[in-house]
Amino acid sequence: MEFIMFPIIFIGLIVLFSSFFTVKQQTVVVVERFGKFLSLRNSGLHLKIPVVDRIAGRVNLRIQQLDVIIETKTKDNVFVKMKVSVQFKVLQEKAYEAFYKLEYPHDQITSYVFDVVRAEVPKLKLDDVFERKDDIAVAVKRELNEAMTTYGYDIINTLITDIDPDIQVKNAMNRINAADREKTAAEYEAEAGRIRIVAKAKAEAESKRLQGQGIADQRREIARGLVESVDVLNKVGINSQEASALIVVTQHYDTLQAIGADANSNLILLPNSPQAGSDMLNNMVASFTASNQVGEAMKNAHKTKKVNKKDASNESFGIENSEEV
C-alpha cells in the first residue's frame, strides 16, 4: 500500500507545483482554457488549473527595434541602400490584439517600411535624400502608426540610420567634393597672393617715396653746407675757386674713407690722386671758359658776315645807278 501511495503523492506534488507560474516584469502571459482565451496575466506569481489551463504565449512589453535594409532608386536614377530602424512596443491594454491578430509582426512592419520608403525616395534626388532623410522617417512612422495601432503596436520612432549609394557614385561624389575644395583653396591662395603683391607694391612705393624724400633732403643739406663752407672760406681770404677745390678734395678723402670701411666693397674709383679733384674742377672751369669763348667767336663771325653781305649789296646798288645815269 505504501508502495502505491508514494507515486501518487509524487504525481500530486508535480501537478500542484505546475499550477503555479511567474510572469516577469514588462511581460504579459496569455492563458487559455481548453484552447480558448481565458485571461492576460501581468508580472507576479499566478495560479492556473492544471491540465485545464495552459500558457498560450508571452507578450514582450519592452521597446524593441527592427532594422530593415531597403534598396531603391532616387529621382536621378541612383540606386541606394537604406537602413531604417523602427522602434516599437506592444501596448499593455492591447496585448490580446498583438498576440492573436498578428502572427509575424516583424514581417508586417517590414512590408510597410518597404512600401513607404519606395514611395518617397523616388521623388527625391540623391542629395535631397541625404538632406531630407528625417522627412522620410516621419512618413514611415506616420504610415506605420496608422496601420499597426489596430494590432496593438505603438511605433515609438523611426530612424534612417544609413544611406549607402553605389560605390561608383560615392567615388564620384568624393571627387566632386575634392575638386570643389581644391577650387576653393586655389581661390583663397590667389586672393592671398594678390594681397601680398598689393601690400608689397604699397610698401615699395612708400619706401621709394621716403627714399626720394631722403635723397632730396640730403642733397639740399649738402648744398646748404657747401654754400656755408664757401662763405666761411671767402671770409678768410680764399676765393670761390680755391674754396671749391678744397671742398672737392675733402669730399674725395671722405669717399675713400667710406669705401675703405667696407671690407666687401668692389668699387673702383678713378682717378685716385689728391690733385684729381682740383684738376677736375680746373678742367670744368676751362671747359666752360672755352665754350664761352667759342660762343663769342661764333657770334662775332656771324655779325661780320652780315656786315659784309650788306656792303656788297650796297656796292651792287651803286653800280646799277651809275649805269642808268
C-alpha positions as CSV (number, residue, x, y, z in Angstrom):
1,M,0.0,0.0,0.0
2,E,2.8,2.4,0.9
3,F,4.5,1.5,-2.4
4,I,1.4,2.6,-4.3
5,M,0.9,5.9,-2.3
6,F,4.4,7.2,-3.0
7,P,3.9,7.6,-6.8
8,I,0.5,9.1,-6.2
9,I,1.9,11.7,-3.8
10,F,4.8,12.4,-6.2
11,I,2.4,13.0,-9.1
12,G,0.2,15.2,-6.9
13,L,3.2,17.3,-5.9
14,I,4.2,17.7,-9.6
15,V,0.6,18.8,-10.5
16,L,0.5,21.2,-7.6
17,F,3.7,22.9,-8.4
18,S,2.8,23.1,-12.1
19,S,-0.3,25.0,-11.1
20,F,1.9,28.0,-10.1
21,F,3.8,30.1,-12.6
22,T,5.5,33.5,-12.5
23,V,5.4,36.4,-15.0
24,K,8.5,38.7,-15.5
25,Q,8.3,42.4,-15.4
26,Q,7.3,44.1,-18.7
27,T,5.8,40.8,-19.8
28,V,2.2,39.7,-20.3
29,V,1.2,36.0,-20.3
30,V,-1.8,34.8,-22.3
31,V,-3.7,31.9,-20.6
32,E,-6.1,29.7,-22.4
33,R,-8.6,27.1,-21.2
34,F,-9.2,24.2,-23.5
35,G,-7.8,26.3,-26.3
36,K,-9.9,29.3,-25.7
37,F,-8.6,32.6,-24.5
38,L,-9.1,32.9,-20.7
39,S,-7.1,35.9,-19.4
40,L,-3.9,38.0,-19.5
41,R,-1.6,37.7,-16.5
42,N,0.8,40.6,-15.6
43,S,4.1,40.3,-13.7
44,G,4.0,38.3,-10.4
45,L,3.0,34.8,-9.1
46,H,-0.1,33.3,-10.6
47,L,-2.2,30.1,-10.4
48,K,-3.8,28.0,-13.1
49,I,-5.8,24.8,-13.2
50,P,-3.5,22.0,-14.2
51,V,-4.4,20.2,-17.4
52,V,-7.3,22.6,-18.0
53,D,-5.5,25.8,-18.3
54,R,-2.3,26.4,-20.2
55,I,0.1,29.2,-21.1
56,A,-0.5,30.0,-24.7
57,G,2.3,32.6,-25.0
58,R,4.2,35.5,-23.6
59,V,4.0,39.1,-25.0
60,N,7.0,41.4,-24.5
61,L,6.1,44.9,-23.5
62,R,9.6,46.4,-23.7
63,I,10.7,48.7,-26.6
64,Q,12.0,46.6,-29.5
65,Q,14.0,47.6,-32.6
66,L,13.7,46.2,-36.1
67,D,16.3,47.1,-38.7
68,V,15.1,47.0,-42.3
69,I,17.5,47.1,-45.2
70,I,15.9,48.5,-48.4
71,E,17.3,49.0,-51.9
72,T,15.6,51.6,-54.0
73,K,16.4,54.3,-56.6
74,T,16.2,58.0,-56.5
75,K,14.7,60.5,-58.9
76,D,18.1,60.9,-60.7
77,N,18.3,57.1,-61.2
78,V,20.8,56.3,-58.5
79,F,20.4,53.1,-56.6
80,V,20.8,53.4,-52.8
81,K,20.6,51.0,-49.9
82,M,18.9,52.5,-46.9
83,K,18.8,51.1,-43.3
84,V,15.6,52.0,-41.5
85,S,15.5,51.3,-37.7
86,V,11.9,51.0,-36.3
87,Q,11.5,51.3,-32.6
88,F,8.2,49.9,-31.4
89,K,6.4,48.3,-28.4
90,V,3.2,46.4,-27.6
91,L,0.5,48.4,-25.8
92,Q,-0.3,46.6,-22.5
93,E,-4.0,47.2,-22.9
94,K,-3.9,45.7,-26.4
95,A,-1.8,42.7,-25.7
96,Y,-4.7,40.5,-26.8
97,E,-4.7,42.0,-30.3
98,A,-0.9,41.9,-30.6
99,F,-0.9,38.2,-29.7
100,Y,-3.9,36.9,-31.7
101,K,-4.2,39.2,-34.7
102,L,-0.6,39.2,-36.0
103,E,1.3,36.0,-36.3
104,Y,4.5,37.6,-37.7
105,P,4.5,41.3,-36.6
106,H,8.1,41.9,-37.8
107,D,7.2,40.9,-41.4
108,Q,4.2,43.1,-41.3
109,I,6.3,46.1,-40.1
110,T,8.9,45.4,-42.8
111,S,6.3,45.4,-45.5
112,Y,5.0,48.8,-44.5
113,V,8.5,50.2,-44.3
114,F,9.3,48.9,-47.8
115,D,6.1,50.4,-49.2
116,V,6.6,53.9,-47.7
117,V,10.3,54.2,-48.5
118,R,9.9,53.0,-52.1
119,A,7.1,55.5,-52.5
120,E,9.0,58.5,-51.0
121,V,12.6,58.1,-52.2
122,P,11.9,58.0,-56.0
123,K,10.5,61.5,-55.6
124,L,13.9,62.9,-54.4
125,K,17.3,63.3,-55.9
126,L,20.3,61.7,-54.2
127,D,21.4,64.9,-52.5
128,D,17.9,65.6,-51.3
129,V,17.7,62.1,-49.9
130,F,20.6,62.9,-47.5
131,E,19.1,66.3,-46.7
132,R,15.5,65.1,-46.1
133,K,16.0,61.8,-44.5
134,D,14.1,63.0,-41.5
135,D,11.1,63.7,-43.6
136,I,11.3,60.1,-44.9
137,A,11.5,58.8,-41.4
138,V,8.4,60.9,-40.3
139,A,6.5,59.5,-43.3
140,V,7.4,55.9,-42.3
141,K,6.4,56.5,-38.7
142,R,3.1,58.1,-39.7
143,E,2.2,55.2,-42.0
144,L,3.2,52.5,-39.5
145,N,1.2,54.1,-36.7
146,E,-1.9,54.2,-38.8
147,A,-1.5,50.5,-39.7
148,M,-0.1,49.0,-36.5
149,T,-2.2,50.7,-33.8
150,T,-5.1,48.4,-34.7
151,Y,-2.9,45.4,-33.9
152,G,-1.8,46.8,-30.5
153,Y,1.6,48.1,-31.6
154,D,2.9,51.6,-30.9
155,I,5.6,52.9,-33.1
156,I,8.0,54.9,-30.9
157,N,10.3,56.2,-33.6
158,T,11.7,55.5,-37.0
159,L,15.3,56.4,-37.9
160,I,17.1,56.5,-41.2
161,T,20.5,55.2,-39.9
162,D,22.3,54.6,-43.1
163,I,22.2,55.7,-46.8
164,D,24.6,53.8,-48.9
165,P,24.8,54.7,-52.7
166,D,26.6,52.5,-55.2
167,I,30.4,52.6,-54.8
168,Q,31.0,54.3,-58.1
169,V,28.5,57.0,-57.2
170,K,30.3,57.5,-53.8
171,N,33.6,57.8,-55.6
172,A,32.2,60.4,-58.0
173,M,30.8,62.4,-55.1
174,N,34.1,62.3,-53.3
175,R,35.9,63.5,-56.4
176,I,33.4,66.3,-56.9
177,N,33.8,67.3,-53.2
178,A,37.6,67.2,-53.5
179,A,37.6,69.2,-56.7
180,D,35.3,71.8,-55.1
181,R,37.5,72.1,-52.1
182,E,40.6,72.4,-54.3
183,K,38.9,75.2,-56.2
184,T,38.1,77.0,-53.0
185,A,41.7,76.5,-51.8
186,A,43.0,77.9,-55.1
187,E,40.8,80.9,-54.9
188,Y,41.9,81.6,-51.3
189,E,45.6,81.1,-52.3
190,A,45.1,83.5,-55.3
191,E,43.5,86.1,-53.1
192,A,46.3,85.8,-50.6
193,G,48.9,86.2,-53.4
194,R,47.1,89.3,-54.6
195,I,47.0,90.7,-51.1
196,R,50.8,90.0,-50.8
197,I,51.5,91.6,-54.1
198,V,49.4,94.7,-53.3
199,A,51.0,95.1,-49.9
200,K,54.5,94.6,-51.4
201,A,53.8,97.2,-54.1
202,K,52.4,99.7,-51.5
203,A,55.5,99.1,-49.3
204,E,57.8,99.6,-52.2
205,A,56.0,102.8,-53.3
206,E,56.2,104.1,-49.7
207,S,59.8,103.1,-49.5
208,K,60.7,104.8,-52.7
209,R,58.8,107.9,-51.7
210,L,60.6,108.1,-48.4
211,Q,63.9,107.3,-50.1
212,G,63.4,110.0,-52.7
213,Q,62.5,112.4,-49.9
214,G,65.6,111.4,-48.0
215,I,67.8,111.9,-51.0
216,A,66.2,115.3,-51.7
217,D,66.8,116.3,-48.1
218,Q,70.3,115.0,-48.2
219,R,71.2,116.9,-51.4
220,R,69.5,120.1,-50.0
221,E,71.6,119.9,-46.8
222,I,74.8,119.1,-48.8
223,A,74.1,122.2,-51.0
224,R,73.4,124.3,-47.9
225,G,76.6,123.0,-46.3
226,L,78.6,123.8,-49.4
227,V,77.3,127.3,-49.5
228,E,78.1,127.8,-45.9
229,S,81.6,126.4,-46.4
230,V,82.3,128.6,-49.4
231,D,81.1,131.7,-47.4
232,V,83.3,130.8,-44.4
233,L,86.3,130.3,-46.7
234,N,85.7,133.6,-48.5
235,K,85.7,135.4,-45.2
236,V,89.3,134.2,-44.5
237,G,90.5,135.3,-47.9
238,I,90.1,132.2,-50.0
239,N,88.4,132.9,-53.3
240,S,85.5,130.8,-54.6
241,Q,87.6,128.7,-57.0
242,E,90.1,127.7,-54.3
243,A,87.2,127.0,-51.8
244,S,85.5,124.7,-54.3
245,A,88.8,122.8,-54.9
246,L,89.3,122.4,-51.1
247,I,85.7,121.1,-50.7
248,V,86.2,118.7,-53.6
249,V,89.4,117.4,-52.1
250,T,87.7,117.0,-48.7
251,Q,84.8,115.0,-50.2
252,H,87.4,112.9,-52.1
253,Y,89.0,111.8,-48.9
254,D,85.7,111.2,-47.2
255,T,84.7,108.9,-50.1
256,L,87.9,107.0,-49.9
257,Q,87.4,106.6,-46.1
258,A,83.8,105.3,-46.6
259,I,85.0,102.8,-49.3
260,G,87.8,101.5,-47.1
261,A,85.5,101.0,-44.2
262,D,83.6,98.2,-46.1
263,A,85.7,95.1,-46.4
264,N,83.5,93.6,-49.1
265,S,83.4,96.6,-51.3
266,N,84.3,96.0,-55.0
267,L,84.1,99.7,-56.1
268,I,87.0,101.1,-58.2
269,L,87.4,104.9,-58.1
270,L,89.3,106.6,-60.9
271,P,91.4,108.8,-60.8
272,N,92.9,108.1,-57.4
273,S,95.2,111.1,-56.7
274,P,94.6,114.0,-54.3
275,Q,95.1,116.5,-57.2
276,A,92.4,114.9,-59.2
277,G,89.7,116.9,-57.6
278,S,91.4,120.2,-58.3
279,D,92.3,119.1,-61.8
280,M,88.7,118.1,-62.5
281,L,87.5,121.4,-61.2
282,N,90.0,123.3,-63.3
283,N,89.1,121.3,-66.4
284,M,85.4,122.0,-65.8
285,V,86.2,125.8,-65.5
286,A,88.4,125.8,-68.5
287,S,85.8,123.9,-70.5
288,F,83.1,126.4,-69.5
289,T,85.5,129.3,-70.4
290,A,86.4,127.7,-73.8
291,S,82.8,127.2,-74.5
292,N,82.0,130.8,-73.8
293,Q,84.9,131.9,-76.0
294,V,83.8,129.7,-78.9
295,G,80.3,131.1,-78.5
296,E,81.5,134.7,-78.6
297,A,83.7,134.0,-81.7
298,M,80.7,132.4,-83.5
299,K,78.6,135.4,-82.6
300,N,81.3,137.8,-83.9
301,A,81.8,135.8,-87.1
302,H,78.0,135.8,-87.7
303,K,77.9,139.6,-87.2
304,T,80.9,140.2,-89.6
305,K,79.2,138.0,-92.2
306,K,76.1,140.1,-92.1
307,V,78.0,143.3,-92.4
308,N,79.9,142.0,-95.5
309,K,76.7,141.0,-97.1
310,K,75.2,144.4,-96.5
311,D,78.3,146.2,-98.0
312,A,78.2,144.0,-101.1
313,S,74.6,144.7,-101.7
314,N,75.2,148.5,-101.4
315,E,78.1,148.4,-103.9
316,S,76.0,146.5,-106.5
317,F,73.2,149.0,-106.0
318,G,75.6,151.9,-106.7
319,I,76.9,150.4,-109.9
320,E,73.4,149.9,-111.3
321,N,72.6,153.6,-110.6
322,S,75.7,154.8,-112.4
323,E,74.9,152.8,-115.5
324,E,71.4,154.3,-115.6
325,V,72.9,157.8,-115.4
